[in-house]
Amino acid sequence: QVQVVQSGGGLVQPGGSLRLSCAASGSILSIGAMGWYRQAPGKERELVATITSGGSVNVADSVKGRFTISRDSAKNTVYLQMDNLKPEDTAVYYCRPQYRDFKFGSWGQGTQVTVSS
């Protein structure tokens, strides 16, 4: 099993930047990919970005060119760099691992990102 702990987030003005972190522990070698998701009030949770154990990345069209997913393997941490934030990016952001057998692990605790002037 893998446990993930998130950090980062907060309140930022439109056009600003934030970086979220997701630190994993436990059976790290069982991770096939890590994903960032978000859930805005009244909306369903949506996939924002993923990065595989091989380093391949995928970013949702809604954030492409503004958000970057990366990882530090030495720290077992995945990051979501969010630039040029917009009010519609306001949501609770979650990370979640996907194992090599394609099953999903537990959600992180969630972190609030609020974009407002």
TORNULO-292414 format. One line per field, with one value per residue: residue number from 0; chain; x, y, z of N, C-alpha, C in turn. Coordinates in Angstrom, 1 decimal. Layout:
nr <- NUM, ...
kette <- A, ...
n.east <- X, ...
n.north <- Y, ...
n.up <- Z, ...
ca.east <- X, ...
ca.north <- Y, ...
ca.up <- Z, ...
c.east <- X, ...
c.north <- Y, ...
c.up <- Z, ...
***
This chain:
nr <- 0, 1, 2, 3, 4, 5, 6, 7, 8, 9, 10, 11, 12, 13, 14, 15, 16, 17, 18, 19, 20, 21, 22, 23, 24, 25, 26, 27, 28, 29, 30, 31, 32, 33, 34, 35, 36, 37, 38, 39, 40, 41, 42, 43, 44, 45, 46, 47, 48, 49, 50, 51, 52, 53, 54, 55, 56, 57, 58, 59, 60, 61, 62, 63, 64, 65, 66, 67, 68, 69, 70, 71, 72, 73, 74, 75, 76, 77, 78, 79, 80, 81, 82, 83, 84, 85, 86, 87, 88, 89, 90, 91, 92, 93, 94, 95, 96, 97, 98, 99, 100, 101, 102, 103, 104, 105, 106, 107, 108, 109, 110, 111, 112, 113, 114, 115, 116
kette <- A, A, A, A, A, A, A, A, A, A, A, A, A, A, A, A, A, A, A, A, A, A, A, A, A, A, A, A, A, A, A, A, A, A, A, A, A, A, A, A, A, A, A, A, A, A, A, A, A, A, A, A, A, A, A, A, A, A, A, A, A, A, A, A, A, A, A, A, A, A, A, A, A, A, A, A, A, A, A, A, A, A, A, A, A, A, A, A, A, A, A, A, A, A, A, A, A, A, A, A, A, A, A, A, A, A, A, A, A, A, A, A, A, A, A, A, A
n.east <- 0.8, 0.3, 0.8, -0.2, 0.7, -0.3, 0.7, 0.9, -0.9, -3.6, -4.5, -4.6, -4.1, -5.7, -3.8, -1.6, 0.7, 1.0, 2.3, 1.7, 2.4, 2.9, 3.6, 4.8, 4.7, 5.6, 4.8, 6.5, 7.6, 5.5, 4.0, 2.5, 1.7, 1.0, -1.6, -3.1, -6.0, -9.0, -11.7, -14.3, -16.7, -19.9, -19.4, -18.2, -15.4, -12.4, -9.9, -6.7, -3.9, -1.4, 1.4, 3.6, 5.4, 7.5, 7.9, 6.3, 3.9, 0.6, -1.7, -4.7, -6.8, -7.9, -6.1, -3.8, -0.6, -0.5, -0.4, 1.9, 3.1, 5.3, 8.1, 10.1, 12.1, 13.9, 12.9, 10.5, 8.2, 5.6, 4.9, 2.7, 2.8, 1.3, 0.5, -0.3, -2.9, -6.5, -9.8, -11.6, -10.0, -10.3, -10.7, -10.8, -7.9, -6.6, -4.3, -3.5, -2.4, -1.8, -1.6, 0.7, -0.8, -2.9, -4.9, -6.4, -5.0, -5.3, -6.9, -5.2, -5.3, -6.4, -6.3, -7.0, -7.4, -7.7, -8.6, -8.7, -9.5
n.north <- -1.2, 2.3, 5.4, 8.8, 12.2, 15.4, 18.8, 22.4, 24.8, 27.2, 30.7, 32.7, 35.4, 36.1, 35.1, 34.4, 32.1, 28.7, 25.9, 22.6, 19.7, 16.2, 13.7, 10.5, 7.4, 4.1, 1.3, 2.0, 1.2, -0.1, 1.7, 2.8, 5.1, 8.5, 10.7, 13.9, 15.5, 17.4, 19.0, 21.1, 23.3, 21.9, 20.4, 17.5, 15.4, 15.9, 14.7, 16.2, 16.0, 13.6, 11.5, 9.1, 6.2, 5.9, 8.4, 9.7, 12.2, 13.6, 16.0, 17.8, 19.3, 21.7, 22.9, 22.9, 24.1, 25.8, 24.4, 22.2, 19.0, 17.2, 15.2, 14.2, 11.7, 10.9, 12.0, 10.9, 12.3, 14.0, 16.8, 19.6, 22.2, 25.2, 27.8, 31.1, 31.2, 30.9, 32.1, 30.0, 27.8, 27.3, 25.1, 22.0, 20.2, 17.0, 14.2, 11.0, 7.7, 5.3, 1.9, -0.5, -2.6, -1.4, -0.7, 1.7, 3.7, 5.1, 8.3, 11.4, 13.9, 16.1, 19.5, 22.9, 25.2, 28.5, 30.9, 34.2, 37.7
n.up <- 0.0, -0.6, 0.9, 0.7, 1.2, 1.1, 0.3, 0.2, -1.8, -1.2, -1.1, -3.9, -6.2, -9.3, -12.2, -10.7, -9.1, -7.9, -6.1, -5.7, -3.6, -3.4, -1.4, -1.3, 0.4, 1.6, -0.3, -2.7, -5.1, -6.3, -7.6, -10.5, -11.7, -10.9, -10.1, -10.3, -9.2, -9.2, -7.5, -7.9, -6.3, -6.3, -8.5, -10.4, -9.5, -11.2, -13.5, -13.6, -14.2, -15.0, -14.2, -15.2, -13.9, -15.6, -16.5, -18.3, -19.2, -18.8, -19.4, -18.6, -21.1, -20.2, -18.6, -19.8, -20.8, -18.7, -16.3, -14.8, -14.3, -12.3, -11.0, -8.2, -7.9, -5.9, -3.6, -3.6, -4.4, -6.0, -8.0, -8.6, -10.5, -10.8, -12.9, -14.0, -12.8, -12.8, -11.8, -12.2, -11.6, -9.0, -6.5, -4.6, -4.5, -5.2, -4.8, -6.1, -6.1, -8.8, -9.1, -10.5, -11.3, -12.3, -10.5, -8.2, -5.6, -2.3, -1.8, -1.4, 1.3, 0.3, -0.8, -0.5, -3.1, -3.9, -6.1, -6.4, -6.5
ca.east <- 0.0, 1.0, 0.2, 0.3, 0.4, -0.3, 1.0, 0.8, -2.3, -3.9, -5.2, -3.8, -4.8, -5.7, -2.5, -0.6, 1.2, 1.1, 2.9, 1.3, 3.3, 2.3, 4.7, 4.4, 5.5, 5.1, 5.3, 6.7, 7.8, 4.2, 3.3, 2.6, 1.5, 0.4, -2.4, -3.7, -7.4, -9.6, -13.2, -14.8, -18.0, -21.0, -18.9, -17.6, -14.0, -11.9, -8.5, -6.0, -2.6, -0.8, 2.8, 3.8, 6.7, 8.5, 8.1, 5.3, 2.9, -0.6, -2.3, -6.0, -6.8, -8.3, -5.0, -2.6, 0.1, -0.5, 0.0, 3.0, 3.3, 6.7, 8.4, 11.4, 12.1, 14.7, 12.0, 9.1, 7.3, 5.1, 4.5, 1.8, 3.1, 0.2, 0.8, -1.4, -4.2, -7.7, -10.8, -12.2, -9.2, -10.6, -11.1, -9.9, -7.0, -6.2, -3.4, -3.9, -1.6, -2.3, -0.6, 1.1, -1.9, -4.0, -5.8, -6.1, -4.8, -6.1, -6.8, -4.6, -6.2, -7.0, -5.8, -7.8, -6.8, -8.7, -8.1, -9.6, -8.9
ca.north <- 0.0, 3.6, 6.5, 10.1, 13.4, 16.6, 20.1, 23.5, 25.4, 28.5, 31.8, 33.5, 36.3, 35.6, 35.3, 34.0, 30.7, 27.9, 24.6, 21.5, 18.6, 15.0, 12.9, 9.1, 6.5, 2.7, 0.4, 3.0, 0.5, -0.6, 2.8, 2.9, 6.5, 9.4, 11.7, 15.1, 15.7, 18.5, 19.1, 22.4, 23.2, 21.5, 19.7, 16.2, 15.4, 15.7, 14.5, 17.3, 15.7, 12.4, 11.2, 7.6, 5.8, 6.1, 9.9, 10.2, 13.1, 13.9, 17.2, 18.1, 20.5, 22.9, 23.5, 22.7, 25.3, 26.6, 23.5, 21.3, 17.9, 16.7, 14.4, 14.1, 10.3, 10.8, 12.4, 10.2, 13.4, 14.5, 18.2, 20.2, 23.6, 25.9, 29.1, 31.9, 30.7, 31.6, 31.8, 28.7, 26.8, 27.2, 23.7, 21.1, 19.3, 15.7, 13.3, 9.6, 6.8, 4.2, 0.9, -1.2, -3.5, -0.4, -0.4, 3.0, 3.7, 6.0, 9.7, 12.3, 14.5, 17.3, 20.8, 24.0, 26.2, 29.5, 32.0, 35.3, 39.0
ca.up <- 0.0, -0.6, 1.5, 0.2, 2.0, 0.2, 0.9, -0.7, -1.9, -0.5, -1.8, -4.8, -7.1, -10.8, -12.8, -9.8, -9.2, -6.7, -6.3, -4.8, -3.5, -3.0, -1.0, -1.2, 1.3, 1.6, -1.4, -3.8, -6.4, -6.8, -8.2, -11.9, -12.1, -9.9, -10.7, -9.6, -9.5, -8.5, -7.4, -7.6, -5.6, -7.1, -9.8, -10.2, -9.4, -12.6, -13.6, -14.0, -14.8, -14.5, -14.6, -15.0, -13.3, -16.7, -16.7, -19.3, -18.5, -19.5, -18.8, -19.2, -22.0, -19.5, -17.8, -20.6, -21.0, -17.4, -15.2, -15.1, -13.4, -12.3, -9.9, -7.7, -7.4, -4.7, -2.5, -3.7, -4.4, -7.3, -7.9, -9.6, -10.7, -11.4, -13.2, -14.6, -12.3, -13.1, -10.8, -12.5, -11.1, -7.6, -6.2, -3.8, -5.3, -4.6, -5.5, -5.9, -6.9, -9.5, -9.0, -11.7, -11.8, -12.7, -9.4, -7.7, -4.2, -1.6, -2.1, -0.5, 2.2, -0.4, -0.4, -1.1, -4.0, -4.2, -7.0, -6.2, -6.2
c.east <- 0.9, 0.2, 0.7, -0.2, 0.7, 0.2, 1.0, -0.6, -2.4, -4.6, -4.3, -4.6, -4.8, -4.4, -1.4, -0.2, 1.2, 1.7, 2.3, 2.3, 2.5, 3.4, 4.2, 5.3, 4.8, 5.7, 5.4, 6.9, 6.6, 3.5, 3.5, 2.5, 0.9, -0.4, -2.8, -5.1, -7.9, -11.1, -13.6, -16.2, -19.1, -20.6, -18.3, -16.1, -13.5, -10.4, -7.8, -4.7, -2.2, 0.6, 3.0, 5.2, 7.8, 8.7, 7.1, 4.3, 1.7, -1.3, -3.7, -5.9, -7.1, -7.2, -3.7, -1.9, 0.2, 0.0, 1.0, 3.1, 4.7, 6.9, 9.8, 11.5, 12.9, 13.9, 10.7, 8.0, 6.9, 4.6, 3.5, 2.1, 1.9, 0.5, -0.4, -2.8, -5.4, -8.8, -11.4, -11.3, -9.4, -11.3, -10.3, -9.2, -6.6, -5.2, -3.9, -3.0, -2.4, -1.3, -0.3, 0.1, -3.1, -5.0, -5.4, -5.9, -5.7, -5.9, -5.9, -5.7, -6.9, -6.4, -6.6, -6.9, -7.9, -8.0, -9.1, -8.9, -9.5
c.north <- 1.3, 4.6, 7.8, 11.2, 14.6, 17.8, 21.2, 24.0, 26.7, 29.4, 32.5, 34.3, 35.7, 36.0, 34.8, 32.5, 30.0, 26.6, 23.6, 20.4, 17.4, 14.0, 11.5, 8.3, 5.1, 2.0, 1.2, 2.3, -0.1, 0.4, 2.8, 4.3, 7.2, 10.5, 12.8, 15.3, 16.9, 18.4, 20.5, 22.3, 22.9, 20.8, 18.4, 16.4, 15.1, 15.5, 15.7, 16.9, 14.3, 12.3, 9.8, 7.4, 6.0, 7.6, 10.5, 11.0, 13.3, 15.0, 17.5, 19.3, 21.8, 23.6, 23.4, 24.1, 26.2, 25.7, 22.5, 20.2, 17.4, 15.8, 14.5, 12.7, 10.1, 11.1, 11.7, 11.2, 13.8, 16.0, 18.6, 21.7, 24.3, 27.4, 29.8, 31.3, 31.6, 31.3, 30.4, 27.5, 26.5, 25.8, 23.1, 20.2, 18.1, 15.0, 11.9, 8.7, 5.8, 3.1, 0.2, -2.2, -2.7, -0.2, 0.9, 2.8, 4.8, 7.5, 10.4, 13.1, 15.7, 18.6, 21.9, 24.9, 27.2, 30.6, 33.1, 36.6, 39.6
c.up <- 0.0, 0.1, 0.9, 1.1, 1.1, 1.0, -0.2, -0.8, -1.2, -1.4, -2.6, -5.7, -8.5, -11.4, -11.9, -10.0, -7.8, -7.0, -5.2, -4.8, -3.0, -2.7, -0.7, -0.3, 1.2, 0.4, -2.7, -5.1, -7.0, -7.6, -9.7, -12.4, -10.9, -10.6, -9.8, -10.2, -8.8, -8.5, -7.0, -7.0, -6.6, -8.4, -9.4, -10.2, -10.8, -12.5, -14.2, -14.8, -14.2, -15.0, -14.2, -14.3, -14.4, -17.1, -17.7, -18.6, -19.5, -18.7, -19.4, -20.0, -21.3, -18.8, -18.6, -20.9, -19.7, -16.2, -15.7, -14.0, -13.5, -11.1, -9.5, -7.1, -6.1, -3.5, -2.6, -3.7, -5.8, -7.0, -9.0, -9.6, -11.4, -11.6, -13.9, -14.1, -12.6, -12.0, -11.0, -12.0, -9.6, -7.4, -5.1, -4.7, -4.5, -5.5, -5.2, -6.7, -7.7, -9.5, -10.4, -12.2, -12.1, -11.7, -8.8, -6.1, -3.6, -2.0, -1.0, 0.3, 1.5, 0.1, -1.2, -1.9, -4.3, -5.0, -7.0, -6.0, -5.0
***
